[in-house]
Amino acid sequence: MMPIRDVVVFPFFMTPFVVGRESSIRALEEALAGDKKIFL
């Protein structure tokens, strides 16, 4: 799970977001190594 602030994400919509916390970076790296799915 990745917490985000001040961003609205719609289905099938691509948008950049900043990942800064160490735990969020690890979660993103694990998702990219696996099925590439994350919860926002």
Backbone as JSON Lines, residues from 0, in Angstrom:
{"i":0,"aa":"M","n":[0.84,-1.17,0.0],"ca":[0.0,0.0,0.0],"c":[0.89,1.24,0.0]}
{"i":1,"aa":"M","n":[0.51,2.22,-0.8],"ca":[1.3,3.44,-0.92],"c":[0.41,4.65,-0.62]}
{"i":2,"aa":"P","n":[0.67,5.34,0.5],"ca":[-0.12,6.54,0.79],"c":[0.28,7.69,-0.13]}
{"i":3,"aa":"I","n":[-0.7,8.43,-0.61],"ca":[-0.42,9.61,-1.44],"c":[-1.23,10.78,-0.91]}
{"i":4,"aa":"R","n":[-0.73,11.99,-1.16],"ca":[-1.41,13.2,-0.69],"c":[-1.59,14.16,-1.86]}
{"i":5,"aa":"D","n":[-2.7,14.88,-1.83],"ca":[-2.97,15.94,-2.81],"c":[-2.97,15.46,-4.25]}
{"i":6,"aa":"V","n":[-3.33,14.2,-4.48],"ca":[-3.4,13.66,-5.83],"c":[-4.69,12.86,-5.96]}
{"i":7,"aa":"V","n":[-5.41,13.08,-7.05],"ca":[-6.6,12.28,-7.36],"c":[-6.23,11.37,-8.51]}
{"i":8,"aa":"V","n":[-6.4,10.07,-8.31],"ca":[-6.05,9.09,-9.34],"c":[-7.32,8.42,-9.83]}
{"i":9,"aa":"F","n":[-7.55,8.47,-11.12],"ca":[-8.71,7.85,-11.74],"c":[-8.3,6.53,-12.39]}
{"i":10,"aa":"P","n":[-9.24,5.6,-12.55],"ca":[-8.9,4.32,-13.2],"c":[-8.31,4.55,-14.6]}
{"i":11,"aa":"F","n":[-7.29,3.79,-14.9],"ca":[-6.6,3.81,-16.2],"c":[-5.97,5.17,-16.5]}
{"i":12,"aa":"F","n":[-5.67,5.95,-15.48],"ca":[-5.08,7.27,-15.62],"c":[-3.65,7.21,-15.11]}
{"i":13,"aa":"M","n":[-2.7,7.66,-15.93],"ca":[-1.3,7.62,-15.52],"c":[-0.89,9.01,-15.04]}
{"i":14,"aa":"T","n":[-0.28,9.07,-13.87],"ca":[0.21,10.34,-13.33],"c":[1.45,10.08,-12.48]}
{"i":15,"aa":"P","n":[2.42,10.97,-12.56],"ca":[3.61,10.79,-11.7],"c":[3.29,11.18,-10.26]}
{"i":16,"aa":"F","n":[3.96,10.54,-9.32],"ca":[3.85,10.93,-7.91],"c":[5.19,10.69,-7.24]}
{"i":17,"aa":"V","n":[5.47,11.47,-6.2],"ca":[6.76,11.43,-5.53],"c":[6.75,10.36,-4.45]}
{"i":18,"aa":"V","n":[7.78,9.54,-4.45],"ca":[7.93,8.5,-3.44],"c":[9.17,8.87,-2.62]}
{"i":19,"aa":"G","n":[8.97,9.15,-1.32],"ca":[10.08,9.62,-0.52],"c":[10.38,8.78,0.71]}
{"i":20,"aa":"R","n":[9.35,8.2,1.3],"ca":[9.58,7.42,2.52],"c":[10.23,6.08,2.18]}
{"i":21,"aa":"E","n":[11.15,5.66,3.05],"ca":[11.88,4.4,2.81],"c":[10.92,3.21,2.68]}
{"i":22,"aa":"S","n":[9.88,3.17,3.51],"ca":[8.94,2.05,3.44],"c":[8.16,2.07,2.13]}
{"i":23,"aa":"S","n":[7.84,3.26,1.62],"ca":[7.14,3.37,0.34],"c":[8.05,2.95,-0.81]}
{"i":24,"aa":"I","n":[9.3,3.31,-0.74],"ca":[10.26,2.92,-1.78],"c":[10.4,1.41,-1.82]}
{"i":25,"aa":"R","n":[10.5,0.77,-0.65],"ca":[10.6,-0.7,-0.6],"c":[9.35,-1.34,-1.18]}
{"i":26,"aa":"A","n":[8.17,-0.8,-0.83],"ca":[6.91,-1.36,-1.35],"c":[6.86,-1.26,-2.86]}
{"i":27,"aa":"L","n":[7.29,-0.12,-3.41],"ca":[7.29,0.06,-4.85],"c":[8.29,-0.88,-5.52]}
{"i":28,"aa":"E","n":[9.46,-1.05,-4.95],"ca":[10.46,-1.96,-5.52],"c":[9.95,-3.4,-5.51]}
{"i":29,"aa":"E","n":[9.28,-3.81,-4.45],"ca":[8.72,-5.17,-4.39],"c":[7.63,-5.35,-5.44]}
{"i":30,"aa":"A","n":[6.79,-4.33,-5.63],"ca":[5.74,-4.42,-6.64],"c":[6.34,-4.53,-8.04]}
{"i":31,"aa":"L","n":[7.38,-3.75,-8.3],"ca":[8.01,-3.8,-9.62],"c":[8.69,-5.14,-9.88]}
{"i":32,"aa":"A","n":[9.18,-5.79,-8.82],"ca":[9.81,-7.09,-8.97],"c":[8.77,-8.2,-9.16]}
{"i":33,"aa":"G","n":[7.53,-7.93,-8.73],"ca":[6.48,-8.94,-8.81],"c":[5.49,-8.65,-9.94]}
{"i":34,"aa":"D","n":[4.23,-8.46,-9.54],"ca":[3.15,-8.31,-10.54],"c":[2.9,-6.86,-10.97]}
{"i":35,"aa":"K","n":[3.69,-5.92,-10.45],"ca":[3.64,-4.5,-10.83],"c":[2.31,-3.84,-10.47]}
{"i":36,"aa":"K","n":[1.66,-4.31,-9.42],"ca":[0.41,-3.7,-8.95],"c":[0.63,-3.1,-7.57]}
{"i":37,"aa":"I","n":[0.09,-1.89,-7.36],"ca":[0.17,-1.25,-6.06],"c":[-1.19,-0.67,-5.69]}
{"i":38,"aa":"F","n":[-1.42,-0.5,-4.41],"ca":[-2.62,0.18,-3.91],"c":[-2.21,1.59,-3.55]}
{"i":39,"aa":"L","n":[-2.99,2.57,-3.99],"ca":[-2.7,3.97,-3.66],"c":[-3.75,4.47,-2.7]}
